[in-house]
Amino acid sequence: MFTTDILTAFWLFGPFDPLQDGAPWYYGDLSGIENANYVLVPKCSFVDRVFGIMLDELNAADLDLVLVRNNELYALYQVN
């Protein structure tokens, strides 16, 4: 899973696999997005400026995203 937030290392806190070629936090690009099955967009981010930049980069990327779930906490997209 790729997350549009500054902290993306879910695998540090539970039984998750790290995203191949992903980064534990935002370094200025969409590291690992090409290996993601899902994109998680939290509705409350740690750093709004970084969140906005990541959303802009995600919108500019050539990705086919399908909304799977949308609630008050997050939007989850499947990468096709």
C-alpha positions as CSV (number, residue, x, y, z in Angstrom):
1,M,0.0,0.0,0.0
2,F,1.2,3.5,-0.9
3,T,0.1,6.3,1.5
4,T,-0.1,10.0,0.7
5,D,1.3,11.2,4.0
6,I,4.7,11.9,5.4
7,L,4.7,8.6,7.4
8,T,4.2,5.5,5.3
9,A,5.9,2.7,7.3
10,F,2.9,0.7,8.4
11,W,5.1,-2.4,8.4
12,L,6.9,-1.1,11.5
13,F,3.7,-1.2,13.5
14,G,1.9,-4.4,12.4
15,P,2.0,-7.6,10.3
16,F,2.5,-5.8,6.9
17,D,5.1,-6.1,4.2
18,P,7.1,-3.0,3.3
19,L,6.3,-1.5,-0.1
20,Q,9.0,-2.6,-2.6
21,D,11.1,0.4,-3.5
22,G,9.0,2.5,-1.1
23,A,10.3,4.9,1.5
24,P,9.4,5.1,5.2
25,W,8.6,8.7,4.8
26,Y,8.2,11.3,2.0
27,Y,11.5,12.2,0.2
28,G,10.1,14.3,-2.6
29,D,8.6,11.7,-5.0
30,L,6.2,8.8,-5.2
31,S,8.7,6.1,-4.2
32,G,7.3,2.6,-4.7
33,I,4.0,3.7,-6.3
34,E,4.8,1.4,-9.3
35,N,4.7,-1.6,-6.9
36,A,1.5,-0.6,-4.9
37,N,-1.7,-2.4,-5.2
38,Y,-3.5,0.3,-3.2
39,V,-3.2,4.0,-2.5
40,L,-4.4,5.2,0.9
41,V,-5.4,8.9,1.1
42,P,-5.9,9.9,4.8
43,K,-8.4,12.7,5.4
44,C,-6.2,14.0,8.3
45,S,-2.5,14.2,7.4
46,F,0.5,14.9,9.6
47,V,1.9,17.7,7.3
48,D,-0.6,19.4,5.1
49,R,2.0,20.9,2.8
50,V,3.5,17.5,2.0
51,F,0.1,16.0,1.7
52,G,-0.8,18.6,-0.9
53,I,2.4,18.0,-2.9
54,M,1.9,14.2,-2.9
55,L,-1.7,14.6,-4.1
56,D,-0.5,16.9,-6.9
57,E,2.1,14.3,-7.9
58,L,-0.4,11.5,-7.7
59,N,-2.9,13.4,-9.9
60,A,-0.1,14.0,-12.5
61,A,1.0,10.3,-12.5
62,D,-0.2,8.0,-15.2
63,L,-2.2,5.7,-12.9
64,D,-5.6,4.0,-13.2
65,L,-7.1,4.4,-9.7
66,V,-10.4,2.9,-8.7
67,L,-12.1,4.0,-5.5
68,V,-12.6,1.1,-3.1
69,R,-13.7,2.8,0.1
70,N,-14.3,6.4,1.1
71,N,-15.2,7.3,4.7
72,E,-14.5,10.1,7.2
73,L,-11.0,8.8,7.9
74,Y,-9.6,7.9,4.5
75,A,-10.1,7.2,0.8
76,L,-8.7,3.9,-0.5
77,Y,-8.0,3.3,-4.2
78,Q,-7.0,0.2,-6.0
79,V,-4.3,0.6,-8.6
80,N,-5.2,-1.1,-11.8
